[in-house]
Amino acid sequence: MNDDGIRQQLEMLKIDHRDMDAAIIALQGQAVPDQLQIARLKRRKLALKDHILRLEDQLVPDILA
């Protein structure tokens, strides 16, 4: 995948990450929050963040020390 493709995928993943954060906040604001659903969303959000970091690492060139 070229750099433009990675950047495009990064933007989509960052949007999904923000949307998931909003969904978690909305669930937590309910009178009786569904803790299981919140925990699942938090795990998915963390996995998304890991994927974002891996893609960002691909964009940064290796620097020889």
C-alpha positions in Angstrom: 0.0 0.0 0.0 1.4 3.4 -0.9 1.5 6.4 1.5 -1.7 8.0 0.1 -3.6 4.8 0.6 -2.3 4.6 4.2 -3.2 8.2 4.9 -6.7 7.7 3.5 -7.2 4.6 5.7 -5.8 6.4 8.7 -8.4 9.2 8.3 -11.2 6.6 8.1 -10.0 4.8 11.2 -9.6 8.1 13.1 -13.2 9.0 12.3 -14.4 5.5 13.4 -12.4 6.0 16.6 -14.1 9.3 17.3 -17.5 7.9 16.5 -16.9 5.0 18.9 -15.8 7.4 21.6 -19.1 9.3 21.1 -21.1 6.0 21.3 -19.3 5.1 24.6 -20.2 8.5 26.1 -23.8 8.2 25.0 -24.1 4.7 26.5 -22.5 5.9 29.7 -25.1 8.7 29.9 -28.0 6.4 29.9 -30.0 5.9 33.1 -29.0 2.2 33.2 -25.8 1.9 31.1 -25.1 -1.4 29.5 -21.7 -2.1 31.0 -21.0 -5.1 28.8 -21.7 -3.1 25.6 -19.5 -0.3 26.9 -16.6 -2.7 27.7 -16.9 -4.2 24.2 -16.8 -0.8 22.6 -13.8 0.1 24.6 -11.9 -3.0 23.5 -12.8 -2.3 19.9 -11.7 1.3 20.3 -8.4 0.2 21.8 -7.8 -2.3 18.9 -8.6 0.5 16.5 -6.1 2.8 18.2 -3.4 0.0 17.9 -4.2 -0.3 14.2 -3.9 3.5 13.8 -0.5 3.5 15.5 0.8 0.6 13.3 -0.3 2.5 10.1 1.3 5.7 11.4 4.5 3.8 12.0 4.5 2.7 8.4 4.5 6.4 7.3 7.5 7.3 9.4 10.8 6.3 7.7 13.2 4.2 9.7 16.1 6.3 11.1 19.4 4.7 11.5 21.1 5.6 14.8 
